[in-house]
Amino acid sequence: MPACDPQANTEAAPSQPPASPAPSRSSAGILLWLRDLLISAVASVVIITFFYQPVRVEGTSMLPRLEDRDRIFINKFVYHFTSIQRGDVVVFRYPRDPEKSYIKRVIALPEDRLRIDHGRVYVNGKLLREPYVPPEYRDNRSVAEMTLPPGDYYVMGDHRSISSDSRDFGLVERSFIYGKAVFVYWPARDVGVVR
C-alpha cells in the first residue's frame, strides 16, 4: 500500500481565482433602477433643453386661463416646424428689455390689417371672435388701423383692462418669440391644456 505523503506529489493543480459570488437579486435590481434613473434624467434634460421648458406666470394679464404664479410648460421647438397662428399663447422677450419675458396671445399676424374700435378687434376687416376674453375683462381702448410689417406680430393679454401689450409696447418681432404655452401643471386646480 503506497504511503500517503502530502509532499510526494510535487505537481500542483493549476491555480484558479476564487469564483466571485453571483450578484444578488437585490443588487441587480438596484443597478437596473439606477440605470433607469440615469436614462430618465438624461432624457428629461434633453426634453427640457430642446423641446419643453417649465416657466412660472407672473401677473394677471392672461386671466382667466392663466393665473399669477401658475406653472406651465412651453414648447420651444414647435415653431421650427409650424408657423405661429392667431390665437396662440406665446412667450417672448419683451421688446423694450430683452432680459424680461412676457406671455400674451397672438392677435394679428404679419401683413394682417388690424383695427381696435372701443375694445372690439378687427383683423382684415372682420370682427375677431374672442371667447377667451370674458365680458368683465374687456376694455374700451381703440387703436387706429394698421398693417403689420412682415415678421411682426400683434399680441394682447386676455385680461384687456389691465394688460400691458402691443397697444403699449408695440409689435413683437418673430425673433423675440421663443415658445408656445401648452400646459399648466401647477397648481392642481388649473391643470390642463392652454387654449
Order of alpha helices (4+ residues) and beta strands (2+ residues): alpha-beta-beta-beta-beta-beta-beta-beta-beta-beta-alpha-beta-beta-beta
